[in-house]
Amino acid sequence: MLTHTANGDSRLSLWRRVREFAVPPSMIETATVRRHAGDWAGACAAAGIDVDLNLRSAARVYGLDLATRVRADLRHLAPDLLRWHMPRIAPDGLLRPGLTLTLARYDIAGRDGARPVHLVVRTPPAWADGGQRISLALWDGSGPETGTPRHPHPRPSRRFRLDLHRHLWDARRTGELRVRAGTGPPPADDPPGLPGHPGLPGAEPLGRHCAVDRWAAEAGILLRAEAWTATGTGTGTGDGTGTDIGTVAVRLGAGRRLAVELVADRNGAGPPTLRIEPAHTGGSASALPVLPDAATWVPPDLELVRAGALEAGRLHPLVASALVPDHVPTAPPRTPYPDSARQSRLVDCRGARHRIGLVDGVLAPLDHDPAEVRREELLAALTGTPLPCFQVIDEAHRRPECLPDIRERLNHGDTVGALAVVEDLLGADACLRDGALRDELEAAVQRRITYGMFRAGLEGPGPKRICPGPYRPRVTRSRPRHATRD
């Protein structure tokens, strides 16, 4: 029991940090304004999403009808909401690297029959994830797209797909989050939840974070979507007619698999019932449709609100309006850093209280005359011990107290927010000294350069090659590997 409590607290702590740093309020505000103005490309740029598709080229290759449908979806794409709901990994809550997931599927007629075209988003591999950027592209299964960087996994993932969860990125359907998250009354046509699931072997750890009560409805949506897609007509978004009787696989991580079967009512009058059993490994199990990850687990925002770990005002506005309908949205504070260094700080120096504040854009001691400042700077350059006021300023340049906050923002790609913290602390015209703060900023710049080279195809493994590992074979040997015989 203590283990489950500790794991639950760790999960909530992880997602609380993600909600604080991953999608800052300034990004949400800018992306929303641009989306409402009809500038979907500008909204993507504000949310850190690179657009790797061209609608004119798509119209020439796939037809005008598909390009029109893609344009309609892009105009209602909330890129900040998409980033909010992207899959993440522990321990830092960064975007899951090397991932391709589907936002929407469009069927087009070809020589070999109908084939789907996917609107996909991709995350770069782990070695090039600086800035936590995301790319948006079209994929038709024919191979890598022209003009886009090589990706380690270009095929859309079966586990992470948002075409069945458009409410996680489509601004027109965000109201569905309340029902799909399990907080509101289920629709009349949804199968009931699993009765008595705590008696399932190993169900005690599942019931804590798994949305078992929604598995029946979500499995029905998945089965109807797969049947609709297999017919070769429609969009494959689960809105077509099809069967909701069948078996789907549920992946729980760490090699744990479950087979969820929807069984028809014996009398044929009631909704399907749910039967869960461990999935057997093999070809038959791998061929089953996979329940999307967004349908497997309870949304972290709902867990945070229920546990009181996050206020509704800290949620994304579209998420808060769906999960907490009674919440009255308020404008976020214009200054996200209440402990700003623009106000003078007090330091005990030579038996008196001295002030430290910003002077002409630089953090400086306010109660020391210029001659004394020059003398103390020379003393510090000669490895001497300066006065406490100058020690505090030096420590702020090298390793400030807010360094963990700056590091989190840089790791999640919020460079603007990190620089705002530094400017509030040291001033806009300050020159950074050698230390941990400067190292973090330089490392962030290097990561962004690496990502840019990945986007340009100038760095990383070549075609049909693996990344170089830590162990390299010796080029020259003192003796041959195999002795030769005369």
C-alpha angles and dihedrals in degrees: 000000000000089000092055091047092050092047091049092051090048092052092048091047090051094051093043089058090046092052090049100049112013099070109023120203091246090060092049092049096048095044092048094051092050093046092052088050090056094250099129092164091053090049090053091050091051090051094049096255121141114213112223098174135085118206093205091054090046090053091053094047103036105018138264094274093060093045089053092052092047091049090051091052092047092052089057095040111119099203093186089054090048091053089047091058100037116125114265137191136222146281098029100021094239122157114282102259126231094018130146117189133175123244097177139355125217124189119216130183116249140167091275094044130269118343128182126244114204128212099214140180121210136197119210122246118275094261091057103037095112110142093016091253124177128205129213121210147145121254127188101174095255095109139273115346121247114258097019127104122258112270126202092223110025094161114090114255119248092211098049110047130139100187087094091044104048090153087076093066110006112090091206093063106036090114089072090070092083093060097035090051091054098245099113137047112292119244117267093249095051117108114245122262123266110282117218096005092152087074092061112111107266092005095129094079090038096056092060100066105001119098092224093156089062098044094091094053094041092047089053091051091049094049093048090049093050091049091047092050093047091058090064095235132098132021100288093236096128096261097108131087118269143119124299093191115101146071131291131185122239118204115206099174131250091066094302115142132175131191112220113196125191108212122196119241112264093232092045092229103091131064121273117277127225126241121185127194136155112280117238116228116242144084095302092053094048090052093060119103110261119232106237117253091239089061096044100061136046107257109261091228090060091049092049093050093046092049092047090238094124132031120229090243090064093057125091106277093240091048093047092051090053101041098035107030092174092057114112108216116230130192112265116243113273092225108054092189111068093178092066118169091221085093113074118256126214124236129183104238125167093341095310139088111254128187128233120195146136118294117181090342096310130100107246142161108263098198100052123083121235094257091055090047092054091047094051092046090053090048091052091048089055090054093257127141111260127204119286093258091058091043090057092049092048092049090050090055095046107032115357124189090248093057093111089053091050091047092052092051093049092048091053093047098253095136093155092055093046092051090047090056091049092048092048089051104041105013131256095273099045120127112224117234126216111285146090095306094055091044091055093050093047091048090052090052091050091051091052090050090051091051091049091052089049090052090050092047092240099119135042135047118333125233113306091001132115127228113269111260131212092264114068123187116246113257095204126034132198089226134012119272092239122032115236123224124217 
